[in-house]
Every structure is written in structure tokens, then in C-alpha cells.
Amino acid sequence: MIGRVVRWQYHIVVLYISMYAVLSGNPGIELKTARAPDGVAPPPVLNVIVGGRAQLPCNVSLPTIEDSISLILWYRLDVNAPIFTVDCRNGPLETAKQFSSDFLAERAHFDLRTRPALLTIEPVKAEDAGDYRCRVDYRWARTMNNNVVLYVVVPPRDVVILDENLQPLHRLIGPYNEGSTLRLKCLARGGKPPPTVTWWRGKHLFDKDHEKENEEEVMNELVIQRLARTDLNAELLCQVWNSNLTSSIVAAVFLDLNLKPLDVRLLSTETRYKAGWKYTFECRTSGSRPEPHISWWKNYVLLGHHHSSVSHQPNISIGTLVIAPSSKDHGKNLTCRVNNPKIQDSSLEDSITLNVFFKPQIRISLQGGRTSESVYENDDAYFSCNVKANPSVKAITWIFQGNEVENNSEDGIIINNQSLRLENVSREQSGFYRCLAVNSEGQTVSEDMELTIKYKPVCKYQKTKIYTAMVGEIVRIQCDVLADPDDVTFFWTFNNSKQEREILTHTRFRLRSVARFSPADESDFGTFTCRGTNAVGIQKDACKFFLIPVGPPEQVTNCTWVNDTSDFLLVECKPGYDGGLRQQFQLEVYDMDRKHLQINLTSHSKPVFEISNLAPGSSLILVIYAVNAKGRSSVVEMNVQTNMLAERHLGNSPSSPLKPLLGVLFGIVAGLIMMALVIFLVLRNAREKGRRAGEHMKEERSSITRDDETVGKGAASSDPDLIPLHSQSLFSITPLPVDPSTATTIRDTNKKVNFIPDHEDLEDTVEDSCSSAVAVLRPEKGITFIQEREFSNGEFRIRTPV
């Protein structure tokens, strides 16, 4: 009995202690009010972290001193059998046996020393959570039940940050592009109660809204719609927490960003640029991460990299371009473009307009779409000088054949700004045209533009040409014209005072036609005309040629010699008719036996000879004659003898004081008289021919123009190349070689004429020198006398026999 009382007292003490502990609160134990029916206090709630110690209270105080505890049973409401038993039925409480079920095994023991008594479970497992009931059976009193709720707090197992593809991220993440959208997910796995998942940036809460994915996972998705430069290296924290009994779990990442360039500036020290000079341009940009790409563009055409370079400084990049602008670059935009190759649409650019100074660039053309070979004589031609220059041109000059063209409206030359107008052009205006333009950078001359004016044929030589020939001699009459186009067809005619006929046989080579003619008799001398036609039209003024008769010269007359000293002779004669051609005079000195020619002298002007270095007392024979292109005259012989005294001898036989020679001299005189008679008859015949030729030439005189003007009897010529002669007529003539063997007879309707077919290839050249003659008519003597005119290097020279 006494023992029971003691136990009851013990239980009261333990209960008191337990209540004190419960009311005062033990570490690790949280008492909460459980939901209970109305009027019934809810059971206490004990929160314990998994792995920790759970102490479940049980009131084991005795209702009375006399009573005692016989049995203590611990139940978990979801388990039918007791999970822990204290059996006091066979002894006092202090020595009671304790039994733990397999549920708790060795993790539990019941401490009766505290009041209330405590069932300690250590370590606590997650499955230990539940509603517990402590049942106390007394010996006498009714059974008491104590309920307690054990909440086991399970921390989250782990937390991980995932990208939008659910790939785990750690520490430095990215790089992400500036302006892009960032999506991160923070996933907490495990934990009881389910944890709270929040996003933080530093100390600032970013996002606290989370959602439970399933029983084991809780997720919070962070969305940043547009990343800014300020997000670079930002720390983003994901914090997971489910109880104040546990510490929060944190996962952190740092943002790496690709940043766009902030600005760009194109810098140049110049505002205008000389063509061909080198200049440096600089492009500065900042703010790009990583380093930007710098490119140069000209009118949106990418320039090569061989003239550019890039240098980088902290947060600044500098691009350098060295170019030599050309005239083609004037007005173009030079652009510096920077971009971050990692970020689309990150380009920035800056531009300047190139103001390039350059010399004028010229192109000359014919207006109206015409070509330089489509202009005809009497048309109007319009030239345009197309000029491109910076700065603008100050002046434009037109040049023709190396000479400046002056504005002259009266002559049809009109210059207006950049155009040249030629009105009613003539063939003389064919040639090379240029225009010259000047500005502050210099002057430029255009390329030559050849203007070829198409025109009808015209005579190449304006003066009438005179040909000479003997009867039966072949004459080659050459007609040269100027024409464009040069496909010319020629027409020949012949006329004199008796007839006019067309010459059908002639040859042609481009701008030259040649007719070969052989006069059959005196009536075949006269005027030849040549006329050409091409695609433009027929020649207006025909080319004229005169053919006059010529022959060998006549014999010299009135020869005298003077023997002033013993070794010198002076011989003088009068010239005869030269046959229409230039003549020269020959003197040959023989010994009396005519075996040896001792002296041969030539006089080009007159038959006057000086013979020196003769042996005194020599007997000599002098032979004198005239020569021209057609042959030579009859000779005049003189017998002379030198002595110590000077004498003057006249006629064909010298007078000698030596009487033994008188017989010989008389014989010579008789012979000379007979010879003179023969010569007189020959000269008479020649005078008659000359008279007829003079009458024929008088008829032709009226058809010759001023340039071919002849001087009649009693008139003086105005041509400075001619020496005026009294009672003379002047005609230009050209001696030609005679080759009668090649003559061919051709008939026409009027009479028989001799022509020579030309089988030779004609060269398209003009002889730069020729000789001609001036025919001098002496009607009073009935003979024709020829003065020579020589044409050389564009000049006429006259040689007149004395």
C-alpha cells in the first residue's frame, strides 16, 4: 500500500515536471493546437526536422496517491498495434520494462524521469510523422489518453537552375544577347512541407510565385523580357525554404551578356579631297562586347580590308581606312559600319559625303546621234563637249587642227557654252577637233575627234597643167582629185578648135585617173578635161590639161670667136628655137685630124663659151650644138688656130692673114653657103609649123583661167612665177618620155587617135617635184620658143634661156 502511494506521488511529480517542460517549451519542440471537436482542446503539435530528435510528451501522473500505473502504451493512429510499451504490472514504474516495436526499433526510449514523461525518437524519419496517442492504464483509476501530433519537417533534397531547354546551369551562364528574353527555372526537389521557391537579385526579391509540379517538385520560372546592359554580371539567386527549423537552400548564377555597340563616329580632318591623294579616315565605336566588327562601305559597296586596320582599347575600338579617292568617288557616301557579330540587328553606322576635287573629264561627241562620217558638205555640224568636273569649269576652248576656234557667226562658227556649231560646212573644215576645259585643279584636253565631211570630187591642183609631146609620142596625162568617199568614177573628154570627143580608155586608182594618148598629127593637140563623180555627186568644175607640140632644138647661129691671147678663145653664138623645151648648149674641141676630143664644155643658159689653156699656134675644130629632152640640133663647126696675136673672127670660117690659107677658106665659105641654104629651108619649114601652133594656142587662150593665164602679144603676166616677155604666150608644159613602140590605135567616131593602155599599178602619191615649160609664141617669126618652169617642194622656179 505504501508502495502504491509512493508511485502515485512519483507520477504526480513527473507529470508536474512534464507539464512544466511542455508549458515552458523544450528546444526542438513546438506545441501547436490541433483541430478538435468543439469543446475539446486540440492535441499538441510537435514539429521535428528529419534526422533530429522527437520527444513526445505523455502525462503519467497518478490520479491519487493510492493509485499506480500498470501499463503505458504508445500508438500511432495509422498502426493498430502499440509501437512502444512500458509494462509496470510486475513492479514499480522506475523498474518497468520498456518494449519497442519494429516500427521504432532501437530509435525510441521512454524517459520517466521528466514530467511529463517523454518518448524520445532519435533519429526521426520522415515516415515517423503522424498522430500519436499515449495510453496510461492505472490500477484503480480509469485509463488516460494523451494525443500528440508529430510533424516531421523534411528539407528539400536539392535545388537546381534550368534553362528553357531544362538543361542545368551553374555559376556563369550565357552569354545572352542584349535585348533578348531570359527564361530560367528554379526546381526544388523533395521537402516536406513543400518548400517556398523565390528568385532574388542581390537583396531584392524578383519573383515569389511558384507552383507545385508534383509531390516531389516545386518550380519557379523567372522571365526577364528584355535583357539590358545593366544585367551584365548580375547575380541571380534561387532560394528554397520550407521551415524555420531548416536553413534555406540557395542556387546562384551570374549573367554573361553580348552587348551592342553604343555609338559610332566617322572622323576626318578634311572636308574636300583631291583626286589621287591619300587620306586617312577613322571610325570610333564603344560599348560592344565582345569586340565589334568594323567595315567600310562606299555607296553601300563593301571595301576590301587591305586598306583598313582595327585596334582595340578597353571598351573602345578604332578602325582606320586609308584610300585615295578618285573622280568617280565624288558625291558618294563613305560609311563606317560597326556591329556585334553575335547579335543580330546590332549595326550602327556613320557616313560622310566625299567632296572630291578633280580636273575636268571631257568627252567630245556629235549631237543628234550623228557620227563623224555622216556629215556632208553644206550641212550643219553640232559638237558637244561633255564635261564632268569639280569644282565647275572656268572656261571651255575649242581647238581645230591645233588652233583655237574663235566665235564668228558670219563664218557660221557659233560657240555656246559647251557646244560648237558649224553652219554650212565645207571640206576645208574636215579634220581633228578637240575641246579644252579648265578649273582650279588643272586643264584637260579631250581626245581628237575627226570630222570627215563628205564632198563631191574637186581638182587636187587648181592650176591647169600643160603637157608637151611630139607627134607619135605617148603622153601620160594624170588627173588627181580630192573626194570623200574616194570611190570615184572618172569621165575624160578632148577638144580643140576642130572637134570634141569623149575618151573612153583610161585607168583609175582611187582618186587618180590616167589617160595615155599619142597624137597622130598636128590636129591631136588641144585641151583634155577630167571630171569625177562619187556618192555625193558629180564634180562641178572639171580638171583641165593642155597638150602642145614640141621637138628638138634648132641650130645656133651667128657664131664668132675671139683669140685675145695665145691660149684663150671666146666663142659666142645666138640660140635657135628650143623646140618648146628647155635646151642647153654643148661645145666640143677637136684637133684638126678629128681624132682626139680635147675639150667638152656645157652651157645651161646661152651659147657662150670661154676656152683657156690652149697651146699657141694650135689648129682646132670647134663643134657647137643645142640639146633638149627631144634630141639635139644640127652642129655648127668652126676651124680656128691660135697664135700670138689676138684676133676677132666672125661667121663659120675665121679670117686669117696667111695667104696660103685663102684657097682653103674660100672652099670652106662655099661649103658654108650651101649648108646655110639647107638650114634656111629647114628653118622655113619649122617657122610654118610654129605659126600654125601659135594660131591654135590663141584659140585656146580664152578657156584658161586666171591661175593658168597666158600673156598675149603686148601684155604682161600677173603671175609672179613667170617672167614677162614681149609678144609671148606662157603655158605650163611637162616633157614626157617618148616610147612610140608601145602605142595602140583606137578609133572613135571622128578620127583615128593613138592611146597607150596603162598596165602599170598606179601609186596613190603625188610627185613633189616636176619640171614644166613656158611656151613663148613669136608670131612675127612664126616659131614657138619654150621657157622652162620647174616645180619643186611646192614652189615654181623659172629658168629662161638668154
Residue pairs with C-beta under 8 A, 6 or more apart in sequence:
1 66
3 68
3 92
4 65
4 66
4 67
4 68
4 139
5 65
5 66
6 92
7 62
7 68
7 69
7 92
7 93
8 62
8 63
8 64
8 65
8 66
8 67
8 68
9 62
9 65
10 62
10 93
10 94
11 60
11 61
11 62
11 68
11 69
11 93
12 61
12 62
12 65
13 61
13 115
14 60
14 61
14 112
14 113
14 114
14 115
14 116
14 117
15 59
15 60
15 61
15 115
15 116
16 61
16 115
17 114
17 115
17 116
18 57
18 58
18 59
18 60
18 61
18 114
18 115
18 116
18 117
18 118
19 59
19 115
19 116
20 115
21 57
21 114
21 115
21 116
21 118
22 29
22 31
22 44
22 57
22 116
25 31
26 55
28 48
28 52
28 53
28 55
29 46
29 48
29 55
30 45
30 46
30 47
31 44
31 45
31 46
32 42
32 44
32 45
32 47
32 149
33 41
33 42
33 44
33 45
34 42
34 43
34 44
34 45
34 147
34 149
35 42
36 42
36 43
43 131
43 147
43 148
43 149
44 57
44 148
44 149
45 148
45 149
45 151
46 54
46 55
46 56
46 148
46 149
46 150
46 151
47 151
47 153
47 243
47 245
48 54
48 124
48 150
48 151
48 152
48 153
48 245
49 124
49 152
49 153
49 154
49 155
49 243
49 245
49 246
50 123
50 124
50 125
50 126
50 152
50 153
50 154
50 155
50 192
51 123
51 124
52 122
52 123
52 124
52 245
53 120
53 121
53 122
53 123
53 124
54 120
54 121
54 122
54 124
54 128
54 150
54 152
55 118
55 119
55 120
55 121
56 74
56 118
56 119
56 120
56 121
56 132
56 134
56 148
56 150
57 116
57 117
57 118
57 134
57 146
57 148
58 72
58 74
58 110
58 116
58 117
58 118
58 119
58 134
58 136
58 146
59 116
59 117
59 134
59 136
59 144
59 146
60 69
60 72
60 93
60 112
60 115
60 116
60 117
60 136
61 115
61 116
62 68
62 69
62 138
62 141
63 138
63 140
63 141
64 140
64 141
66 140
67 138
67 139
67 140
67 141
68 88
68 93
68 138
68 139
68 140
69 88
69 93
69 136
69 137
69 138
69 139
70 88
70 89
70 137
70 138
70 139
71 85
71 86
71 87
71 88
71 89
71 135
71 136
71 137
72 85
72 86
72 88
72 96
72 110
72 117
72 134
72 135
72 136
72 137
73 82
73 84
73 85
73 86
73 134
73 135
73 137
74 82
74 83
74 84
74 85
74 110
74 119
74 132
74 133
74 134
74 135
75 82
75 83
75 132
75 133
75 134
75 135
76 83
76 103
76 130
76 131
76 132
76 133
77 130
77 131
77 132
77 133
78 130
78 131
79 103
81 101
82 101
82 135
83 100
83 101
83 103
83 104
83 108
84 98
84 99
84 100
84 101
84 104
84 108
84 110
84 119
85 98
85 99
85 100
86 93
86 96
86 97
86 98
86 99
86 110
86 112
87 96
87 97
87 98
87 99
88 96
93 112
94 112
96 112
98 109
98 110
100 106
100 107
100 108
100 109
104 121
107 121
107 122
107 123
107 125
108 119
108 120
108 121
108 122
109 119
109 120
110 117
110 118
110 119
110 120
111 117
111 118
111 119
111 120
116 146
119 132
119 134
121 128
124 150
124 152
125 152
126 152
126 154
126 192
127 152
128 150
128 152
129 150
129 151
129 152
129 192
130 149
130 150
131 147
131 148
131 149
131 150
132 147
132 148
132 149
132 150
133 145
133 146
133 147
133 148
134 145
134 146
134 147
134 148
135 143
135 144
135 145
136 143
136 144
136 145
136 146
137 143
138 144
152 192
153 192
153 193
153 242
153 243
153 245
153 246
154 190
154 191
154 192
154 242
155 190
155 191
155 195
155 242
155 243
155 246
155 249
156 188
156 189
156 190
156 191
156 195
156 218
156 240
156 242
156 249
157 189
157 190
157 191
158 188
158 189
158 190
158 249
159 186
159 187
159 188
159 189
159 197
159 238
159 240
159 249
159 250
159 251
160 168
160 186
160 187
160 189
160 251
161 168
161 169
161 170
161 184
161 185
161 186
161 187
161 236
161 238
161 251
161 253
162 168
162 169
162 184
162 185
162 186
162 187
163 169
163 173
163 183
163 184
163 185
164 183
164 184
164 185
166 185
169 184
169 253
170 253
171 252
171 253
171 254
172 253
172 254
172 256
173 253
173 254
173 255
173 256
174 255
174 256
174 257
174 258
175 256
175 257
175 258
175 342
176 182
176 227
176 255
176 256
176 257
176 258
177 227
177 257
177 258
177 342
177 343
177 344
178 227
178 228
178 229
178 257
178 258
178 259
178 260
178 343
179 226
179 227
179 228
179 260
179 343
180 226
180 227
181 223
181 224
181 225
181 226
181 227
182 222
182 223
182 224
182 227
182 231
182 255
183 221
183 222
183 223
184 199
184 221
184 222
184 236
184 253
185 219
185 220
185 221
185 222
186 197
186 199
186 219
186 220
186 221
186 222
186 238
186 240
186 251
187 197
187 213
187 217
187 218
187 219
188 195
188 197
188 217
188 218
188 219
188 240
188 249
189 216
189 217
190 216
191 218
191 240
191 242
192 242
193 242
193 243
194 212
194 218
194 242
195 218
195 240
195 241
195 242
195 249
196 208
196 210
196 218
196 240
196 241
196 242
197 210
197 218
197 219
197 220
197 238
197 239
197 240
198 205
198 206
198 207
198 208
198 210
198 220
198 238
198 239
199 205
199 206
199 207
199 208
199 220
199 222
199 236
199 237
199 238
199 239
200 206
200 236
200 237
200 238
200 239
201 234
201 235
201 236
201 237
202 235
202 237
206 222
206 236
207 220
207 222
208 220
209 220
210 218
210 219
210 220
211 218
211 219
211 220
212 218
213 219
218 240
220 238
222 236
224 231
227 255
227 257
229 257
229 259
229 287
231 255
231 257
232 255
232 256
232 257
232 259
232 289
233 254
233 255
233 256
234 254
234 255
235 252
235 253
235 254
236 252
236 253
236 254
236 255
237 250
237 251
237 252
238 250
238 251
238 252
239 248
239 249
239 250
240 248
240 249
240 250
240 251
241 247
241 248
241 249
257 289
258 289
258 290
258 340
258 342
258 343
259 287
259 288
259 289
259 340
259 343
260 287
260 288
260 340
260 343
260 346
260 348
261 285
261 286
261 287
261 288
261 292
261 338
261 339
261 340
261 346
261 348
262 285
262 286
262 287
262 288
263 285
263 286
263 287
263 348
264 283
264 284
264 285
264 336
264 337
264 338
264 348
264 349
264 350
265 283
265 284
265 285
265 350
266 281
266 282
266 283
266 334
266 335
266 336
266 350
266 351
266 352
267 281
267 282
267 283
267 284
268 279
268 280
268 281
268 282
268 352
269 280
270 279
271 355
272 355
272 356
272 357
273 279
273 325
273 354
273 355
273 356
273 357
274 356
274 357
274 358
274 441
275 324
275 325
275 326
275 327
275 356
275 357
275 358
275 359
275 441
276 324
276 326
277 324
277 325
278 322
278 323
278 324
279 322
279 323
279 324
279 325
280 320
280 321
280 322
281 296
281 320
281 321
281 322
281 323
281 334
281 336
282 318
282 319
282 320
282 321
283 294
283 296
283 318
283 319
283 320
283 321
283 336
283 338
283 350
284 316
284 317
284 318
285 292
285 294
285 316
285 317
285 318
285 319
285 338
285 348
286 315
286 316
286 317
287 315
288 317
288 338
288 340
288 346
289 340
290 340
290 342
291 312
291 317
292 317
292 338
292 339
292 340
292 341
293 338
293 339
293 340
293 341
294 308
294 310
294 317
294 319
294 336
294 337
294 338
295 302
295 303
295 336
295 337
295 338
296 302
296 303
296 308
296 319
296 321
296 334
296 335
296 336
296 337
297 303
297 333
297 334
297 335
297 336
297 337
297 349
298 329
298 332
298 333
298 334
298 335
299 332
299 333
300 333
300 335
303 321
303 323
307 321
307 322
307 323
308 319
308 320
308 321
308 322
309 319
309 320
310 317
310 318
310 319
310 320
311 317
311 318
311 320
312 318
317 338
319 336
319 338
321 336
325 354
325 356
326 356
326 358
327 356
327 358
327 359
327 361
327 388
327 390
329 354
329 356
330 354
330 355
330 356
330 358
330 390
331 353
331 354
331 355
331 356
332 353
332 354
333 351
333 352
333 353
333 354
334 351
334 352
334 353
334 354
335 349
335 350
335 351
336 349
336 350
336 351
337 347
337 348
337 349
338 347
338 348
338 349
339 346
339 347
339 348
340 346
355 390
356 390
357 390
357 391
357 440
357 441
358 389
358 390
358 441
359 389
359 439
359 441
359 442
359 443
359 444
360 387
360 388
360 389
360 393
360 437
360 438
360 439
360 443
360 444
361 387
361 388
361 389
361 444
362 385
362 386
362 387
362 435
362 436
362 437
362 444
362 445
362 446
363 385
363 386
363 446
364 383
364 384
364 385
364 386
364 433
364 434
364 435
364 446
364 447
364 449
365 383
365 384
365 386
365 449
366 372
366 375
366 381
366 382
366 383
366 384
366 449
366 451
367 382
367 383
367 384
367 419
368 382
370 381
372 449
372 450
372 451
372 452
373 452
373 454
374 454
375 381
375 425
375 451
375 452
375 453
375 454
376 453
376 454
376 455
376 536
377 425
377 426
377 427
377 453
377 454
377 455
377 456
377 536
378 424
378 425
378 426
379 424
379 425
379 453
380 421
380 422
380 423
380 424
380 425
381 421
381 422
381 425
381 429
381 451
382 419
382 420
382 421
382 422
383 398
383 419
383 420
383 421
383 422
383 433
383 435
383 449
384 418
384 419
385 396
385 398
385 418
385 419
385 420
385 435
385 437
385 446
386 418
387 393
387 396
387 418
387 435
387 437
389 437
389 439
389 441
390 439
391 439
391 440
391 441
392 439
393 437
393 438
393 439
394 438
394 439
394 440
395 437
395 438
396 417
396 418
396 435
396 436
396 437
396 438
397 404
397 405
397 435
397 436
397 437
397 438
398 404
398 405
398 415
398 420
398 433
398 434
398 435
398 436
399 405
399 433
399 434
399 435
399 436
399 445
400 429
400 431
400 432
400 433
400 434
401 431
401 432
405 413
405 415
405 420
406 413
407 413
407 414
407 415
412 421
412 422
412 423
412 424
412 425
413 420
413 421
413 422
413 423
414 420
414 421
414 423
415 421
418 435
420 433
420 435
422 429
425 453
426 453
426 455
427 453
427 455
427 458
427 482
427 484
429 451
429 453
430 450
430 451
430 452
430 453
430 484
431 450
431 451
432 448
432 449
432 450
432 451
433 448
433 449
433 450
433 451
434 445
434 446
434 447
434 448
434 449
435 445
435 446
436 443
436 444
436 445
436 446
437 443
437 444
452 484
453 484
454 484
454 485
454 535
454 536
455 482
455 483
455 484
455 536
456 483
456 533
456 534
456 536
456 537
456 538
456 539
456 540
457 481
457 482
457 483
457 488
457 511
457 531
457 532
457 533
457 534
457 538
457 539
458 481
458 482
458 483
458 539
458 540
458 541
459 480
459 481
459 482
459 539
459 541
459 542
459 543
460 480
460 481
460 482
460 511
460 766
461 480
461 543
462 707
463 707
463 708
463 732
464 544
464 545
464 546
464 704
464 705
464 707
464 708
464 732
465 545
465 546
465 732
465 734
465 772
466 545
466 546
466 547
466 548
466 731
466 732
466 733
466 734
466 772
466 773
466 775
467 475
467 477
467 545
467 546
467 547
467 548
467 733
467 734
467 736
468 547
468 548
468 549
468 550
468 580
468 581
468 733
468 734
468 735
468 736
468 773
468 786
469 475
469 518
469 519
469 525
469 547
469 549
469 550
469 736
469 738
470 519
470 549
470 550
470 551
470 630
470 738
471 519
471 520
471 521
471 522
471 524
471 549
472 518
472 519
472 520
472 738
472 740
472 743
472 754
473 518
473 519
473 736
473 738
473 739
473 740
474 516
474 517
474 518
474 736
474 738
474 739
474 740
474 742
474 743
474 754
474 756
475 516
475 517
475 518
475 519
475 547
475 736
476 514
476 515
476 516
476 736
476 756
476 758
477 514
477 515
477 516
477 517
477 528
477 545
477 547
478 512
478 513
478 514
479 490
479 492
479 512
479 513
479 514
479 515
479 530
479 532
479 543
479 545
480 511
480 512
480 543
480 766
481 488
481 511
481 512
481 530
481 532
481 539
481 543
482 511
483 511
483 532
483 534
483 536
484 534
484 536
485 534
485 535
485 536
486 510
486 511
486 534
487 510
487 534
487 535
488 508
488 510
488 511
488 513
488 532
488 533
488 534
489 508
489 532
489 533
489 534
490 506
490 508
490 513
490 530
490 531
490 532
491 502
491 530
491 531
491 532
491 533
492 502
492 503
492 504
492 506
492 513
492 515
492 528
492 529
492 530
493 500
493 501
493 502
493 503
493 528
493 529
493 531
494 500
494 501
494 502
494 503
494 517
494 526
494 527
494 528
494 529
494 753
495 501
495 526
495 527
495 529
496 523
496 525
496 526
496 527
496 696
496 699
496 700
497 526
497 696
497 699
497 700
498 523
499 523
499 750
499 751
501 748
501 749
501 750
502 748
503 515
503 517
503 528
503 755
504 748
505 515
505 516
505 746
505 755
505 757
506 513
506 514
506 515
506 516
506 758
507 513
507 514
507 757
507 758
507 762
509 761
509 762
509 763
509 764
510 764
511 764
512 762
512 764
513 530
513 532
514 758
514 762
515 528
515 530
515 755
516 755
516 756
516 757
516 758
517 524
517 528
517 547
517 753
517 754
517 755
517 756
518 740
518 743
518 753
518 754
518 755
518 756
519 525
519 547
519 549
519 754
520 751
520 752
520 753
520 754
522 549
522 689
522 692
522 693
522 696
523 751
524 547
524 753
524 754
525 547
525 548
525 549
525 693
525 696
526 546
526 547
526 696
526 700
527 544
527 545
527 546
527 547
527 700
527 703
528 544
528 545
528 546
528 547
529 542
529 543
529 544
529 545
530 542
530 543
530 545
531 538
531 539
531 542
531 543
532 538
532 539
533 539
544 703
544 704
544 708
546 700
546 704
546 731
546 733
548 580
548 693
548 697
548 731
548 733
548 775
549 580
549 689
549 693
550 579
550 580
550 581
550 630
550 733
550 735
550 773
550 786
551 579
551 580
551 630
551 631
552 579
552 628
552 630
552 631
552 632
552 633
553 575
553 576
553 577
553 578
553 579
553 581
553 583
553 626
553 627
553 628
553 631
553 632
553 633
554 576
554 577
554 578
554 579
554 626
554 633
554 683
554 686
555 576
555 625
555 626
555 633
555 634
555 635
555 636
555 679
556 573
556 574
556 575
556 576
556 585
556 607
556 624
556 625
556 626
556 633
556 636
557 573
557 574
557 576
557 636
558 573
558 574
559 571
559 572
559 573
559 574
559 607
559 624
559 636
559 638
559 651
559 652
560 571
560 572
560 573
560 648
560 649
560 650
560 651
561 569
561 570
561 571
561 572
561 622
561 638
561 640
561 648
561 649
561 654
562 569
562 570
562 646
562 647
562 648
562 649
563 569
563 640
563 642
563 643
563 645
563 646
563 647
563 648
563 649
564 570
564 646
565 646
566 614
566 616
566 617
566 642
566 643
566 644
567 612
567 613
567 614
567 615
567 616
567 642
568 610
568 611
568 612
568 614
569 610
569 611
569 614
569 640
569 642
570 608
570 609
570 610
570 611
571 587
571 607
571 608
571 609
571 610
571 611
571 622
571 624
571 638
572 607
572 608
572 609
573 585
573 607
573 608
573 624
573 636
574 607
575 583
575 585
575 606
575 607
575 626
575 801
575 802
576 626
576 633
576 683
577 686
577 690
577 783
577 784
577 785
578 626
578 628
578 785
578 786
578 801
579 628
579 630
579 631
579 786
580 733
580 773
580 775
580 784
580 785
580 786
581 628
581 629
581 630
581 733
581 735
581 773
581 786
581 788
582 628
582 629
582 771
582 773
582 786
582 788
582 799
582 801
583 626
583 627
583 628
583 786
583 801
584 602
584 603
584 604
584 626
584 627
584 628
585 602
585 603
585 604
585 606
585 607
585 609
585 624
585 625
585 626
585 627
586 600
586 601
586 602
586 603
586 623
586 624
586 625
586 626
586 627
586 632
587 599
587 600
587 601
587 602
587 603
587 607
587 609
587 611
587 622
587 623
587 624
588 597
588 599
588 600
588 601
588 622
588 623
588 624
589 597
589 598
589 599
589 600
589 601
589 611
589 620
589 621
589 622
589 623
590 596
590 597
590 598
590 620
590 621
590 623
591 598
591 618
591 619
591 620
591 621
592 619
592 620
592 621
592 639
594 621
598 620
599 611
601 609
601 611
603 609
604 799
605 799
605 801
605 802
606 801
606 802
607 624
607 626
609 624
614 620
614 642
615 642
616 642
616 643
616 644
617 641
617 642
617 643
617 644
618 641
618 642
619 639
619 640
619 641
620 639
620 640
620 641
620 642
621 637
621 638
621 639
621 640
622 637
622 638
622 639
622 640
623 635
623 636
623 637
624 635
624 636
624 637
624 638
625 632
625 633
625 634
625 635
625 636
626 632
626 633
627 633
628 786
629 735
630 735
630 738
634 679
634 682
636 652
637 652
638 649
638 652
638 653
638 654
639 653
639 654
639 668
640 649
640 654
641 654
641 656
647 654
647 655
649 655
651 672
652 668
652 672
653 665
653 668
653 669
653 672
655 665
656 662
656 665
686 783
687 781
687 782
687 783
688 782
690 777
690 778
690 781
690 782
690 783
690 784
691 779
691 782
691 783
693 777
693 784
694 729
694 777
694 778
694 779
694 782
694 784
697 710
697 729
697 731
697 775
697 777
698 712
698 729
698 777
701 710
701 712
701 729
704 710
704 731
706 718
707 719
708 731
708 732
709 717
709 718
709 719
710 717
710 729
710 730
710 731
711 717
711 722
711 724
711 725
711 728
711 729
711 730
712 729
713 726
713 727
713 728
713 729
713 779
714 726
714 727
716 724
717 724
717 730
719 730
721 789
721 796
721 797
721 798
722 730
722 774
722 789
722 798
723 787
723 798
723 800
725 776
725 787
727 777
727 778
727 779
727 780
728 776
728 777
728 778
728 785
729 775
729 776
729 777
730 774
730 775
730 776
730 787
731 774
731 775
732 772
732 773
732 774
732 789
733 772
733 773
733 774
733 775
733 786
734 770
734 771
734 772
734 773
735 771
735 773
739 756
742 756
743 754
743 755
743 756
744 754
744 755
744 756
744 757
745 752
745 754
746 753
746 754
746 755
747 753
768 792
768 793
768 794
769 790
769 791
769 792
769 793
770 790
770 791
771 788
771 789
771 790
771 791
772 788
772 789
772 790
772 791
773 786
773 787
773 788
773 789
774 786
774 787
774 788
774 789
774 798
775 784
775 785
775 786
775 787
776 784
776 785
776 786
776 787
777 784
777 785
778 784
778 785
787 798
787 799
787 800
787 801
788 798
788 799
788 800
789 796
789 797
789 798
790 796
790 797
790 798
790 799
791 797
